[in-house]
Amino acid sequence: MARTFEESVAEILPCTPETDADSLFAFAQVSLLYTATALQGMGAKLEIVSIGREPAD
């Protein structure tokens, strides 16, 4: 049976009280890079821009 996207993400990076914003942001960066690479492999033209976040107070 196929898993949902949410189930796949939860297996890779379970959200627990110990999971902090930096970990989630790093996971998002890797996910976006993976998606961009896959799209480029299919011949899509992409414009890559900076990915960042404001420092926590």
C-alpha positions, -999 to 999 in steps of 0.1 A, spaced: 0 0 0 13 34 -9 22 58 19 12 95 19 37 123 17 31 131 54 38 95 64 71 94 44 83 127 60 73 115 95 94 84 90 124 104 78 121 133 103 97 125 131 84 156 148 91 154 185 96 180 211 134 176 204 129 184 167 138 221 165 131 247 138 167 244 125 163 207 118 130 213 101 144 241 80 174 220 70 151 192 60 131 217 39 162 229 21 173 194 12 138 186 0 137 216 -22 171 208 -36 161 172 -43 129 185 -61 148 210 -81 173 184 -92 145 160 -102 127 187 -122 160 197 -140 165 161 -149 131 162 -166 142 192 -187 125 219 -166 140 253 -165 144 266 -130 156 298 -114 173 290 -81 171 318 -55 186 320 -21 169 301 7 174 316 41 156 325 73 157 352 99 178 344 129 158 335 160 156 362 187 
